[in-house]
């Protein structure tokens, strides 16, 4: 049986251990990198100009041996994952080549350009596609039944940006990375500022006049080879960030920077619970004290002036 002194020491050691946890939680909750798969992707396929391929497990781009072209569309959405005031510092896109021409094909530079008009992914699963339903993209239409492309396959300068966002050489099987540069960074920063302009990128070979540049790339329907967009960002000084947590046997103090205030320290016993309970009063200062008693609790600092509330979970106490 534990003695009172032993219980007291166990409790103190647990608190000392918990004092080391906030750095871990802060690192994750203020993560400055997000990785996403597309929310939509499809192929514009010249051999079957009225067909949609939005449900197929790969996306095609380039020119086949017989001459028809294909172009791929990819749409990523990071809304809600990156603070609106964040500064985008790096953007890279990884694709995986899943099929090449039987003779190996011709290596060419592939490019990404911003898509300037909305399009519909569709759900046709055949490698040659199926007749597009209303609202689905095809070589002829960005939204079948209501909106054609300016020119079949989309027109640079109208449907697609006249500026190339990034390029990468594509040869055989395996991963291809469009590395970060000013173009990709500017695209994502613009979408962060105005999500209504985010229609993704078109993937094209820069040598569409050359045969056998065609490649197939894993789509979002292929969980093992889906495209991966990696975005790195920095938080501006105004963002609410936990800077320090100190604990004693019965109480703790948390300090932070940024935010507008007033601030409210909140807690709940179960992270799956819907509501947070206020701890103490609203404050315009940058620190708060809380009790460390009873069973496990989770704490956060909420900037109640922000809509929706900007909050940082800080640590658990038990």
ChimeraX attribute file (.defattr): number of C-alpha atoms within 10 A of each C-alpha:
attribute: neighborCount
match mode: 1-to-1
recipient: residues
	/A:1	5
	/A:2	8
	/A:3	8
	/A:4	9
	/A:5	9
	/A:6	11
	/A:7	12
	/A:8	13
	/A:9	13
	/A:10	13
	/A:11	15
	/A:12	16
	/A:13	13
	/A:14	14
	/A:15	22
	/A:16	15
	/A:17	11
	/A:18	17
	/A:19	19
	/A:20	14
	/A:21	16
	/A:22	20
	/A:23	16
	/A:24	11
	/A:25	17
	/A:26	18
	/A:27	11
	/A:28	12
	/A:29	15
	/A:30	17
	/A:31	15
	/A:32	17
	/A:33	17
	/A:34	14
	/A:35	15
	/A:36	16
	/A:37	23
	/A:38	19
	/A:39	13
	/A:40	21
	/A:41	31
	/A:42	32
	/A:43	33
	/A:44	31
	/A:45	28
	/A:46	19
	/A:47	15
	/A:48	17
	/A:49	19
	/A:50	20
	/A:51	27
	/A:52	33
	/A:53	29
	/A:54	30
	/A:55	23
	/A:56	23
	/A:57	22
	/A:58	27
	/A:59	29
	/A:60	27
	/A:61	24
	/A:62	28
	/A:63	25
	/A:64	20
	/A:65	15
	/A:66	9
	/A:67	17
	/A:68	17
	/A:69	26
	/A:70	27
	/A:71	23
	/A:72	24
	/A:73	28
	/A:74	24
	/A:75	19
	/A:76	19
	/A:77	19
	/A:78	19
	/A:79	11
	/A:80	8
	/A:81	13
	/A:82	21
	/A:83	16
	/A:84	14
	/A:85	15
	/A:86	19
	/A:87	17
	/A:88	22
	/A:89	19
	/A:90	19
	/A:91	25
	/A:92	18
	/A:93	20
	/A:94	17
	/A:95	19
	/A:96	23
	/A:97	21
	/A:98	19
	/A:99	17
	/A:100	19
	/A:101	15
	/A:102	8
	/A:103	8
	/A:104	13
	/A:105	18
	/A:106	18
	/A:107	16
	/A:108	19
	/A:109	16
	/A:110	21
	/A:111	18
	/A:112	27
	/A:113	25
	/A:114	26
	/A:115	26
	/A:116	18
	/A:117	17
	/A:118	16
	/A:119	25
	/A:120	23
	/A:121	24
	/A:122	26
	/A:123	19
	/A:124	20
	/A:125	16
	/A:126	14
	/A:127	15
	/A:128	15
	/A:129	23
	/A:130	19
	/A:131	16
	/A:132	24
	/A:133	18
	/A:134	14
	/A:135	17
	/A:136	26
	/A:137	35
	/A:138	35
	/A:139	26
	/A:140	23
	/A:141	28
	/A:142	25
	/A:143	22
	/A:144	24
	/A:145	13
	/A:146	10
	/A:147	17
	/A:148	18
	/A:149	20
	/A:150	16
	/A:151	13
	/A:152	16
	/A:153	24
	/A:154	22
	/A:155	14
	/A:156	17
	/A:157	13
	/A:158	14
	/A:159	20
	/A:160	21
	/A:161	17
	/A:162	13
	/A:163	12
	/A:164	14
	/A:165	20
	/A:166	22
	/A:167	19
	/A:168	15
	/A:169	15
	/A:170	21
	/A:171	18
	/A:172	18
	/A:173	15
	/A:174	13
	/A:175	15
	/A:176	19
	/A:177	18
	/A:178	20
	/A:179	15
	/A:180	18
	/A:181	15
	/A:182	12
	/A:183	17
	/A:184	26
	/A:185	21
	/A:186	16
	/A:187	19
	/A:188	23
	/A:189	20
	/A:190	15
	/A:191	18
	/A:192	23
	/A:193	13
	/A:194	11
	/A:195	14
	/A:196	10
	/A:197	16
	/A:198	21
	/A:199	22
	/A:200	27
	/A:201	23
	/A:202	25
	/A:203	24
	/A:204	23
	/A:205	27
	/A:206	16
	/A:207	17
	/A:208	21
	/A:209	13
	/A:210	17
	/A:211	17
	/A:212	25
	/A:213	28
	/A:214	30
	/A:215	27
	/A:216	22
	/A:217	25
	/A:218	22
	/A:219	30
	/A:220	24
	/A:221	20
	/A:222	13
	/A:223	11
	/A:224	10
	/A:225	21
	/A:226	20
	/A:227	27
	/A:228	19
	/A:229	20
	/A:230	17
	/A:231	22
	/A:232	19
	/A:233	19
	/A:234	18
	/A:235	18
	/A:236	12
	/A:237	12
	/A:238	12
	/A:239	18
	/A:240	22
	/A:241	20
	/A:242	25
	/A:243	15
	/A:244	16
	/A:245	21
	/A:246	16
	/A:247	21
	/A:248	13
	/A:249	16
	/A:250	13
	/A:251	13
	/A:252	17
	/A:253	14
	/A:254	21
	/A:255	16
	/A:256	17
	/A:257	16
	/A:258	14
	/A:259	20
	/A:260	15
	/A:261	17
	/A:262	16
	/A:263	23
	/A:264	22
	/A:265	25
	/A:266	20
	/A:267	21
	/A:268	19
	/A:269	17
	/A:270	13
	/A:271	13
	/A:272	7
	/A:273	8
	/A:274	7
	/A:275	11
	/A:276	17
	/A:277	12
	/A:278	16
	/A:279	18
	/A:280	13
	/A:281	11
	/A:282	16
	/A:283	14
	/A:284	11
	/A:285	12
	/A:286	18
	/A:287	19
	/A:288	20
	/A:289	16
	/A:290	17
	/A:291	15
	/A:292	18
	/A:293	12
	/A:294	10
	/A:295	8
	/A:296	12
	/A:297	16
	/A:298	17
	/A:299	23
	/A:300	21
	/A:301	26
	/A:302	23
	/A:303	25
	/A:304	17
	/A:305	13
	/A:306	14
	/A:307	7
	/A:308	8
	/A:309	10
	/A:310	17
	/A:311	20
	/A:312	20
	/A:313	20
	/A:314	23
	/A:315	19
	/A:316	21
	/A:317	20
	/A:318	14
